[in-house]
Amino acid sequence: MTLIKKIEKLRVFSFLGVAGVIVFIVGIIVLYILRVVDGYELATMSAFPEDWFAAASAMVNLCFAFNFQMNFFPIFKGLKDPSDSKMAKACFVGLIQCAIPYLTVAFLGYSLAGRDSKANFLESLDYQTTNSFLYLTINFCYIFSILFAIVLMFFGCRNNLISIVNIVRKRRNKHKK
């Protein structure tokens, strides 16, 4: 997947990655609803963290969730009749599409796990207290989303690698002559 030259050809993998994310989010919402219906005591949120260092450690995950700048130019080139205003709209829509699901999972996840929640929310889920089908669905969809979305995240890195290979190949051909 990383050797494909045009980002447009990755749309199937992009769809699969996004589908994994959507099913993951729906799974968290369903888990939340099931726990509320069962009378599970939800955690209350505090406006400020007790451990600021632990809160800051979650910033890495948050920054990675909004990290799409390395695909900025391929996306710009992929727009029909690209312009600055179209790209600004695409960026805004992209940020909103990242923020809403991320915040939904964050708030529902914290309500479910409370102060015992870990930076990796999946470690906060307990197989014994969660419906086994739902537990496996949430975990496999997360893996599925990472498997296919990570290729798109590092498309720019792949472009740089190909450039380096081409430079080395040209130098090697030059020395052979």
C-alpha positions as CSV (number, residue, x, y, z in Angstrom):
1,M,0.0,0.0,0.0
2,T,2.8,2.4,0.7
3,L,4.3,2.0,-2.8
4,I,1.2,3.4,-4.6
5,K,2.2,6.7,-6.2
6,K,-1.1,8.6,-6.1
7,I,-3.1,9.1,-2.9
8,E,-6.4,8.8,-4.9
9,K,-5.7,5.1,-5.5
10,L,-5.7,4.6,-1.7
11,R,-9.4,5.5,-1.5
12,V,-10.5,1.9,-0.8
13,F,-8.0,1.6,2.0
14,S,-9.1,5.0,3.3
15,F,-12.7,3.9,3.3
16,L,-11.8,0.7,5.2
17,G,-9.8,2.8,7.8
18,V,-12.7,5.3,8.2
19,A,-15.2,2.4,8.4
20,G,-13.1,0.9,11.2
21,V,-13.1,4.2,13.1
22,I,-16.9,4.6,12.6
23,V,-17.6,1.1,13.9
24,F,-15.2,1.8,16.8
25,I,-17.1,5.0,17.7
26,V,-20.5,3.3,17.4
27,G,-19.2,0.5,19.6
28,I,-18.2,2.9,22.3
29,I,-21.6,4.7,22.1
30,V,-23.4,1.3,22.3
31,L,-21.2,0.2,25.2
32,Y,-22.1,3.5,27.0
33,I,-25.8,3.1,26.3
34,L,-25.8,-0.5,27.5
35,R,-24.0,0.5,30.7
36,V,-26.4,3.3,31.4
37,V,-29.4,1.0,30.8
38,D,-27.8,-1.6,33.2
39,G,-27.6,1.1,35.9
40,Y,-23.8,1.3,35.7
41,E,-22.5,4.2,37.9
42,L,-20.8,6.7,35.5
43,A,-17.9,8.7,36.5
44,T,-18.3,12.5,37.0
45,M,-15.8,14.7,35.3
46,S,-13.7,17.3,36.9
47,A,-12.9,20.6,35.1
48,F,-9.2,20.3,35.9
49,P,-7.1,17.2,36.2
50,E,-5.6,16.1,39.5
51,D,-2.4,15.0,37.8
52,W,-1.3,17.6,35.3
53,F,1.6,15.5,34.1
54,A,-0.7,12.5,33.2
55,A,-3.1,15.0,31.4
56,A,-0.2,16.4,29.4
57,S,0.9,12.8,28.4
58,A,-2.5,12.5,26.6
59,M,-1.6,15.4,24.4
60,V,0.6,13.2,22.2
61,N,-2.5,11.2,21.3
62,L,-4.5,14.3,20.8
63,C,-1.9,15.9,18.5
64,F,-1.6,12.6,16.5
65,A,-5.4,12.6,16.0
66,F,-5.2,15.9,14.2
67,N,-2.0,15.2,12.3
68,F,-2.7,15.4,8.6
69,Q,-0.4,18.2,7.5
70,M,1.9,15.8,5.7
71,N,-0.9,15.0,3.3
72,F,-1.8,18.7,2.8
73,F,-0.3,19.0,-0.7
74,P,-1.5,15.7,-2.1
75,I,-5.0,16.6,-0.9
76,F,-4.7,20.1,-2.4
77,K,-3.7,18.6,-5.7
78,G,-6.6,16.1,-5.5
79,L,-9.2,18.8,-5.2
80,K,-11.2,19.6,-8.3
81,D,-10.2,23.2,-9.4
82,P,-8.0,23.7,-6.3
83,S,-7.9,27.1,-4.6
84,D,-6.9,28.5,-1.2
85,S,-10.6,28.9,-0.1
86,K,-11.4,25.3,-1.1
87,M,-8.4,24.0,0.9
88,A,-9.4,26.1,3.9
89,K,-12.9,24.6,3.8
90,A,-11.4,21.1,3.4
91,C,-9.1,21.7,6.4
92,F,-12.0,23.0,8.5
93,V,-14.3,20.1,7.6
94,G,-11.4,17.7,8.3
95,L,-10.8,19.2,11.7
96,I,-14.5,19.0,12.6
97,Q,-14.6,15.4,11.4
98,C,-11.7,14.6,13.6
99,A,-12.8,16.6,16.7
100,I,-16.4,15.5,17.0
101,P,-15.7,11.7,17.1
102,Y,-12.5,12.2,19.1
103,L,-14.3,14.2,21.8
104,T,-17.3,11.9,21.8
105,V,-15.1,8.9,22.5
106,A,-13.1,10.9,25.1
107,F,-16.1,12.0,27.1
108,L,-18.0,8.7,26.9
109,G,-14.8,6.8,27.6
110,Y,-14.0,8.9,30.6
111,S,-17.6,8.5,31.8
112,L,-17.2,4.7,31.5
113,A,-13.7,4.3,33.0
114,G,-13.5,7.4,35.3
115,R,-10.2,8.3,37.0
116,D,-8.9,4.8,36.3
117,S,-8.9,5.5,32.6
118,K,-5.6,5.1,30.8
119,A,-4.1,7.1,27.9
120,N,-4.9,4.1,25.7
121,F,-8.6,3.7,26.4
122,L,-8.7,0.1,25.2
123,E,-6.7,-0.8,28.3
124,S,-9.5,0.7,30.4
125,L,-12.0,-1.8,29.0
126,D,-12.4,-5.0,30.9
127,Y,-13.3,-8.2,29.0
128,Q,-15.2,-9.6,32.0
129,T,-17.5,-6.6,32.4
130,T,-18.1,-5.9,28.7
131,N,-20.2,-7.8,26.3
132,S,-17.7,-10.1,24.6
133,F,-18.9,-9.4,21.0
134,L,-18.8,-5.6,21.7
135,Y,-15.4,-5.9,23.3
136,L,-13.9,-7.8,20.4
137,T,-15.6,-5.5,17.8
138,I,-14.2,-2.4,19.5
139,N,-10.7,-3.8,19.7
140,F,-10.7,-5.3,16.1
141,C,-12.1,-2.1,14.6
142,Y,-9.4,-0.1,16.3
143,I,-6.8,-2.4,14.8
144,F,-8.5,-2.3,11.5
145,S,-8.6,1.5,11.5
146,I,-4.9,1.7,12.4
147,L,-3.9,-0.9,9.8
148,F,-5.5,1.1,6.9
149,A,-5.4,4.7,8.2
150,I,-1.7,4.7,9.0
151,V,-0.8,4.3,5.4
152,L,-2.6,7.6,4.6
153,M,-1.0,9.3,7.6
154,F,2.5,8.6,6.3
155,F,1.9,9.1,2.6
156,G,4.2,12.1,2.7
157,C,6.9,10.0,4.3
158,R,6.6,7.5,1.5
159,N,7.0,10.3,-1.1
160,N,10.3,11.3,0.6
161,L,11.5,7.7,0.7
162,I,10.8,7.4,-3.1
163,S,12.7,10.7,-3.7
164,I,15.7,9.4,-1.8
165,V,15.6,6.1,-3.7
166,N,15.4,8.0,-7.0
167,I,18.4,10.2,-6.1
168,V,20.5,7.1,-5.1
169,R,19.5,5.4,-8.4
170,K,20.5,8.4,-10.5
171,R,23.9,8.6,-8.7
172,R,24.5,4.9,-9.2
173,N,23.6,5.1,-12.9
174,K,25.8,8.2,-13.3
175,H,28.8,6.4,-11.8
176,K,28.3,3.3,-14.0
177,K,28.7,5.5,-17.1
